[in-house]
Amino acid sequence: MAKTNYQSIDQYHQAFSGESLARMQIIRKIIHEVVPDAEESISYQIPCFKYKGYLIYYCAFPKHISLSHPYSDAFWEHFKADLAGYKTSKSVIQIPTDKPLPEKLIKKIIAFRKKENEEKAKESKK
């Protein structure tokens, strides 16, 4: 694999085209709609969004887009039914490119992560 040194999400996106790029642009837009104050960055050479801590990452592969973060047990319990048809691991949800992008589910995931980060930030101030 070629070494990369992406400095921005725009640079990362420039490495893609077609369906992968379109999906990533939609996900990026959803993140900013749900969390307008989200800060964009590159972490582990993939797009990363921060809001009161790390919010979510995404990246593209030939056959799927991954949404990733070390998700909590509460997250997995909450989304158990919604994610039943997706390949997942402790920190990754794979969204196949040959199926429609589940925009409503992505919005719910981002909103849940936002709430988790807000609660965690409140707890750390106590």
N, C-alpha and C positions, 0 to 999 in steps of 0.2 A: 504494500500500500504506500502511495506517495505521501511524503511528509507535508503537512499543511501548517499554516500559521495564520488562521483567520483572526482578524482583528475586530470584526463586526458581524452582525447577523446578515447584513446586506452582502458582505463578502462571501459568507457561507452560502447564501442563496444563489450567488452568481455561479457556483460550481454545479448547479442543477438546472434542469429545464423540464418542460412538459408537465405531466401529472404530479410528479414529486414536488416541483417548485410551486405549482398551483396550490397543492395541499398545505405546504408549509406556510405560504402566504395567508391562507385562510386561518390556519391555527394561530399564527402571529396576530392577525386581526382580532380573533376571538379573545386571545389573552388580553389585548389592550382594551377591548370592550368591557370585559369582566373586571379587569384590574387596571384602570387607567393610569395608576401611579407605578405600574410595574417598570422596573429598570431592565433594559436589555444589556446582555453581555455575552461573551463567549467563555465557556468553561469546558475543559476537556475537549476543546476544539469543536464544540457544538453549541447551538443557540441555547442560552440560559436566560431565565427571567427571574428577577429577584423582587420580592415584596415582603418586607419584614423578615428577611431570610430568603433562602432559596425557595422559589415557587415551583418551577417546572423546567424541564429541558425537553427539546425535541430534536430529532435528526432523521435523515432520509436514507433509505436503503433501496435496492432495486425493486423489492416486492412489498415493502411496508414502510410506514412512518412509525417511529417509536416516540412515545411520550414517556419520560422517565423522571424519577425522583425516588429516594428511599421512602416509599409510601408507608404510612402507619397502618397498624392493625385495624384501627377504626376506619381508615380509608377502604381497605380491602373488604371489610364487613359491609360497609355502606354500599359499595359498588359491586358486590358479589354477583347479583343477578344481571346487572348491566354488562358486566365483562365476561359473562359465561362463554360467549362465542369467540373470544379473543385469546391469542397466545399471550401469556403474561409470565412474569417472574417477580421476585421480591420488589424490584425497582423499575420494571419496564412493562409497558402495554404496547403491543404491536398492532397497528391498524393496517390491514392489508390494502394494497393499492388497487386490487381488483374488485373491491366492494365500495359502496358509497361512504364518503367521509361522514362519520357520526357527529355532526356539528353540535347537536343538542347535548349529547353525552360529553363532548369535550368542554362545553360551557359549564356543565354540572361539575366536572372534574376540577376545572380551574376555580370555580366558586368554592368548592369544598376545600381545596388547598389554600385559598385566600383566607378562609375562615380559620383553618388550622393555624396558619401563620399568625393571624391576629390574636388568637387565643394564647399561643405560645409566647408572643411578645408581651401580652398582659401579665402572664404568669412570671415572666422573667423580671418584670418591674416590681413585683411584690417583695 
